[in-house]
């Protein structure tokens, strides 16, 4: 089994596989599609859920120990997508959340002024661009039956502001103290001028954000803490360390309220791009909403008696971008040779087993033999209480293996005549367990099957 060199048209192959195996579909495809919007099929929906579950498990459900050895909490929030329009005035989004827009007078296409194409105009010759103008990225809508200025609202362009707006309520009910975090996973919307690179830059996307509230003056040490922790998490879900990097923002690139910001960068086939930003944002947002409403008092530190508005460290990740990184990282093509010397190309998605959309696939050897199907269903029912399990009885075993390889399923279980005592007597109540990455097949007992899979699920994974 020899690994092939990565194909130059990798994104085209990944895009085709994503549609073929139900990871990602173009939104409204039968009506011609809608640029910048994507639907996740059965495999993609489960992949995204697994990403969210791994993140939530680590940061909200698990306990945390600070560098100094103290315990700290991170609690959850699920805020609404539409908020009071004054939220976006206070945060500055209404006035300044924009990108520079230019039009080509010849082909009528629109571009971001800082991302102009280096190609010729489709209408011939060079593009003829207009002067840049600001284009606000927030989607506008209306609340109620009348469309007037008083009913204007916006789809949120980020999930962070709801955390600041609800800071005091969360602090009161969670019985915690600084340092602590508030975590949220949810949809956000940006009217991107030029969505591109498949699902990487879309108009509707999902964020996983933490606002981690800290004592002023501890920004640098906590920023370093979160840089390391988030890099460790990406490696823990199976992304190759060789394709991950940290990129520090220069002082000239920082927002006026930020003291530091670094991006976690992944090497996509279309270039090195940001997966997540980790910013030390000071207390700008909290103070903006406190000043606008007069309803967020300074935090009282019960240990020191001090009063202050906490600073925040903000790790903000994109679920869709992480999913795309996992899809590109997992994609492999291999040349395999069978016992007769025949070669073929095997496409396999090498997901971390905890991230894979399906953990185990169960196959009855033949679908028209009730005794095999009954036994297979018994095993299927046992396994599905512990794992994500898929039933597959279509086609021959080889084709089923190839299908599951493209889905990224780590293990396949085949129930045959030996299993039900109609073959080799010593193999009764055993099944064939096939490994995705090595393609090795072994006989294991039905009694030990669940424990074996669970043990292997917890083993270290090497991308």
Protein Blocks (a to p, Z undefined) as FASTA:
>chain_A
ZZddddfklmmmmmmmmmmnopaccehklnnpaehiacddfklmmmmmmmmmmmmmmmmm
pccddfkopacddddddddfbdcfklmmmnommmmmccdddddfklopacdfklccfbdc
fkgpjddddddddddfbdcddedjbdcfklgccddfbfklmmmmmmmmmmmmnopacddd
dddddddddddfbggehjlpccbdcdddddddddehilmmmmmmmmmmmmmmmmmnopaf
klgccddddfklpcfkbcbdcddddddfkbccdfbdcddebjmlmmmmmmmnopaccddd
fknopacddddddddddfklmmmmmmmmmpccdddddfkopacddddddddfklpmbfbd
cddfblklmklmmmmmmmmmmmmmmmccdddfehjfklmmmmmmmnopabdcdddfklno
pacfklgoiacdddfklopacdddfklmmmmmmmmmmpccdZZ
